[in-house]
Amino acid sequence: MDAFFVAYQERTGILMQIGTEVELRGVVQREDLIRMLERLVIRWPQLGQRVRRRLFGLEWGGEPDVGRMIREATTPREIVAWRNHAIDPFTEAPFQVLWVPGQSRTDLAFRTHHAVADGESFFFLSVEALLALAAIRGGVALPPPVPALAPPGVRWESIGELWRHVRGLRRDVGLEHSARLWLRALSAGGIGVVERTLHGDDLDAVMERATRAHTGAPWMCAAAWIRAIHRWNGAHGAAVTPHVSLEVPVSLRRGGARGCAVGNFLSPLVLVGDASQSLEVVAHALWRQLRSAVRDGAHLSMPLLTAPARHLPWGLFRRWAINTATTGLATSHFTWLSQRDDVFEQVAERSRGALALQHQLAYTPVCLHMGATLTAVAWPDRLQLFISHRETALSRDEAESLTDMLVAELARSIARPTVSI
């Protein structure tokens, strides 16, 4: 249970939800969804439970009711409204599915409250759900469920280093070293998503530039996001400083535990790049900062911050955890997710052609002071870029323009998606 995200949503009105929305060719029945969800909650019962207040802290409790985890809709247009409807983890299951059945097409939306899963484990869960549905529709015996691994631990001997890092974050709040993304307004609102996909020559160009810079594709994307933000600010007469900071999640999972340990086991680091430098220089600088911070144990600051939830009364933690020293430090947020196997091919194979994955998009929470975040999802043959933006902060056209600036930093040209989001 990560009470921080429960408190953040309550205090700010900002949705703490992670989601993915897919279009499938083929038919999915409600009974198929029931079987899929039953499979998930057997291994991870917290996905179907509710938050309960204890004398000290919060906990997941109750019996999962998979029927209440599904909502049926009549048109894909309802997906966006559902995306922007807050999950109340005190009264609802934190993992939910919206089902839009059709004669030859099925639209599905998966979403979860951040309190029960981070982006890495939600990505794992959404792929598991799709593959289970494919096997069910194809009449294929489901493979044994992936075991629910124990959560990774935090070494208590590192508390000294962790506390020094937290104090450093508090100092940075007043110094305002990095720029703020130009936004239309700082207020709660719905989440919009803009998507671009790099493949073929465009993807090859990114990989080649990363090789020349002696770094990886994740850092090229992060550097491009930094330079795009600076360019965006300049176009709006804001933030003369070229220093742009990114909150980058670092996984506390080890090897085979990635994804299987469902929960919040990503801890953020704040990295700063100088957008006046070349893409390659910025990418390499970010990589060096991350390597140094992890070596010093700085990435363990968030587990230390949220640990008091187990020992403090909920009302006290709710007031203490949400303040300018713990939220809104960075200019924006950057997440990199990768998948070794092509889920598009896997869905077709496991379903024996009964289902075909046509399209999918992903979104993440957008903190109040950030306004927009970037999530990059790497598949074997494509790289998807999703900018989640709060609709009160940026209009759809403005988010499209910002995304074009991001893509311009990575490749010469890229086609806009034909699918309406």
N, C-alpha and C positions, 0 to 999 in steps of 0.2 A: 504494500500500500504506500503510495507516494502522496502524502497529504498536501504537499506543496501545491500541486496542480489543482486540487480541490479548492484550496484556499485562494489561489490566484483567480480562478474563474468566479468564485463568489465575490471577491473584493473588487474586481475590475470589470466584470461583465464580458471579458474576452473569452471566447470559446477555446477550451483546452481539449480539442478533438483532432484526431488523426484519421484520415480516411482514404479509401481508394474506390473508384467507381468504374465499372466495367460493362462493356456491351458484348453479349454472346450471341452467336448465331445458333439457334436451337432452343429447345424447350426445357425449362427447369420447373419441377413441381414443388409445391410446398413440402410434401413428404421428403423430397430430396434435401431440402434445406434443414428440416428437422434432423435427419440422419447425420448431416454434416456437422451441425451444431452440437449434437449429442457427443459426437466424436471429440470435438474440441473441449467441451466442459468436463469430460471424463478426465482428461489430462490436466486441464487448467480450470478448475471449478470457479475461480474468481472471475472469469469472464462472464458468468451468468449470475453472480451474487450482487449484493447491495453493500454500500458502505454503512457501517454501524458505529455510532459514537460510544466510546468507552469512557470511563472516568479519566483515563490518561490516553489520549490519542484516538486513532480510528483503526478499524479493521474491516476486512471483507467477511460477510456472513450470510447465512440462509441457503436454501436449496435452489440451485439454478432451475429456472423455468424457461426452457428453450422456445416454447411457443410464444412467449412474450418478448423474445429477442428478435422476432421477425415482424416487419410491418409490410403490408401489401399496398402498392400504389397502382394507379391506372394508366399513368403516362410518365415517360422519362422526365418531363418538365418538373415533376414533383421532387426529383432527386436534389435539385439545388436548394429548394425550401427545406428539405430534411437535413441537408448538410449544415444549414445555418440555424437549426433548432437545437438548443443546448441539451446535452445529456445531464440529467440530475442523478449522480451516482448514489444518492441516498434513497432514491425511489425506483431507479431503473437499472437494468443490467448494463455494465460499462462497454460491452461488445454487442453490436447490433447490426442487423441486415435489413436493407430496404429491397423489396422484391417487386419488379415490374414485369409481370408475365405477358407473353404474346404468343401468337400462333407459330411464328418461326423465329422470334427474337426474344431474348430475355435480357433485361437490364438489372444489374445488381449493384448495390452500394454497401460497402462495409465501412464501419466507423467504430472507433473506440475512444473512451475517455483516457486522457494521458495518465491518469492516476493508476491505471492497471497495466499499461504497456507503453513503451517508448517506440520510436520510429522503427528501430531495428527489429524488435519482436513483433510489432504490428505487420511489418512487411512479410515476415516469416509466416504469421498467422493467416494473412490474406492469401498468400500462395498456397498454404496448406488447405485452406477452405476451397479454393478453386480446383485443386487437384483431387480433393475428395469428391466434390460434385461431379467432376469429369468421370471418375471411376464409377460412381453410383449410376450416372446416366448411361455409361457404357456397359453396365452389367459386369464390371470387373471387380474381383475380390479386392477389398481395401487392404493395403499393406498395414502391418502393425503400426499403431500410432507412434510418433516420435516420443521418446521418454521425456517426461518433465524433469529437467535437470535442476539441481539445487542452485539457488542464486549465488553469484560470486560474492566473496566477502571483501571487506575493507580492513586493511591491517591497522590496528589501533596504535602501533608504534609510530605511525606516520602523522599522528595528531599535531605534533609541533609544526611540521611542514605545512599541513593543511591550514592551521590557524594563521600562519604567516601569510598564506595566499589569500585567505578571506580578508585579512586586514589590508592587503594590497588592493583588492577589489574595492573596498570601501574608500580608499584614498583616490582611486581612479574616478569615482563618481563625481567628485568635486572638481577634478582637473579638466574634465571634458577634452581628453586628448584627441578623440576621433570625431568625425563628422556625423551628423544625423541625416538620414535620408529625407529629402524634401517630400512632405506629405501635404495633402489638402486639409486634413483635420486629424486631431488626436482624439478619437472617440471609438467606442465599441461599434461593431457592425458585422455584416455578413462577410463570408470568405468567397472571393472569386479566384479562379485558377486560369492561368495562361500557360500553354504548352508549346514546346518546340521539340523536334526530334532530329538528332544528328545521326546519319548513317552514310555508308558508302564513302565517297571521297571526303566529305566534311568530317566524318568521324576519323578517317585515316589522318587527316591534317592535324587534328587535335592530338592524336597519339604520337605523331611524328614530332610535333612541337614539344610535347612532354619529354620525349626521349632526348631531344637536343638540349633541353633545360636540365637534364639529369634529375627529373622529378616524375610525378605520376599525373594521370588524367584528373584525379580529384583536385589536385592543387592548381591545375590549369583552370578548372571551372571556378574554383574559389577566387583565383586572381582575376578572372574575367568578370566575376560578379563585383569585386571591389572596384575595378576600373569602370564598369558600367554605372555603378552608383555614383562615382565621382563625376562622370560625364553627365548623368542625369541632374545632379545637384548644380553643376555649372550651367546647364541649359535653363535652370530656374532661378539663377542668381543667388544660390544658397551655398553655404559651407565652403569657404575659400580654402580650408585645409585639405590637402590631398590624403590625409591619413583616415583610412576607413577600417573599422573593426568588425570582425565576424565572430559570432558565437558558434563554435564547432563542437559537436558532440563526439566524445571519445568513449569507445565501448569498454566496459569493465569485464565483458565476457571473454572467455578463453577458448580458442580453437573450436572444438565441437559444441561448445555451449552457446555459440552465437545463435540467437533467435530462440533456441529451445528453452532457455531460462526466461520465461515470459515475465515481464515486469519492467521496472525502470532501472536499467543498468547502463545508461549512458550518462556521462558526466561532462558538462560543457567547459570548454576552454575559450578564452577570448584572445584572438589573434589579430594583429594590426598589420595592414599593408599600406605602402606608399603608392597611391594610384598614379603618381607622376612618373613612375618607373615602368619599364617594359613588362609585358605579361610574364615573360620567363623569369625576370628578376623577382617580381612579386610572388610568383608561385614558389620559387626556391626559398624565399625568405619565410613564407608561411610554413613550409615544411620544416625548416630549421627551428622555428619557434615551437611548433608542436613537439618535435623530438626532444627539445630541451625541457619543455614544461612537463612532459610525461616522465622523463628521467628524474625530475625533481619531485614528482608526486603531486604536482599542482592540479592534475585532472581529478583528484579525489576530493575536491572541495565541496561539491554538491552532496555526496553522501554524508559528509560531516554536517552540512547545513540542515538536511532533512531528517537526520537521525533523531533530533529532539521530539519529533512527532510521536515517537513511541513512549515518551516520558512526560510530555506536557499536556495539560488540558487542551482540548480542541480550540476553545475560544481564545486562549492565550497564544497558541501557535499560529492561529489564523491571523492575529494582529501582528505578531512578531516577524513572521516569515516574509510578508509582502511589504517591501520598502525599497527605496531607491538603491540601497546597497546590495540587494539580492536580485533585482530585476532591471531590465532595460539598460544594461551597461553598454552593449554593443550596438553598432549601426544596424546590423542585420544578422540573420541566422543562415547557416549553410549546412546542408545534410547530404552526404554521399551514401547511396545504397547500391549494392551490386548483387547480381545473381549469376551463378555459373551456368545454369541451364536455362534454355529458352522456354518460358512458361507457355508461350503461344503454341509451340510444337507439342509440349507435354499435355496440354488440355486436349488437343486433337487426338493424340495417341491414346491417352487413357480413356477417353470417351468413345473410342472406336468410330470417330467421325460424327458422333451425335451432337457435339458442341464444338464451336470454333470461337476462340477469343478474338474479337474484332478490334477492340480498343480498350485502353485503360488509362486512367489519370490518377494522380495522387495529390493530396494536400496535407498541410501541417498547420498547427496553431501559429498565429501571428501576434506577437506581443504588442502591447499598446504603443510603445515608442518606436517600434521597428517599422510597422506598416506593410512590409513585404519580406518574404523569405524565399530562398532558393533550395529546391530539392532536386538532386541529380540521381537518376536511376539508370545504372549501367547494365545492359543485357549483352549477350555475346555478340550481337550484330547491330546494336543501336544504343544511343545514349539519349534518354528522355530528360528534358529540363522542364521543371514545373515551378513557376513563380506563383506562390499563394499570396494574395494581397487582401487587405481589409478594404471593403468597398467604400467605406467612409474616408479612407486614407488616399486611395487612388481610384480613379474611374477605370472602366474597362479599357478605354482607348489609351489612357496613361500607362496602365500596366502592360499593354501591348507594345507601346513605344519603349518602355524600360526593357522588356524582353528582347526587342530588336537590338537594343544597344548591347545587351549581354551576348547575343549570338554574333554580332559584328566583331566582338573581341575574339571569338573562337573560330569562325569560318567566314568565308566571303559571302555566301548566300545560303539560305535555308528556306524551304517551303513552309508556309503556314499550314497547320492541320486543317483538313476538310471537315472534321467533326466539330459540331457546335458544342461548347462547354457551358 
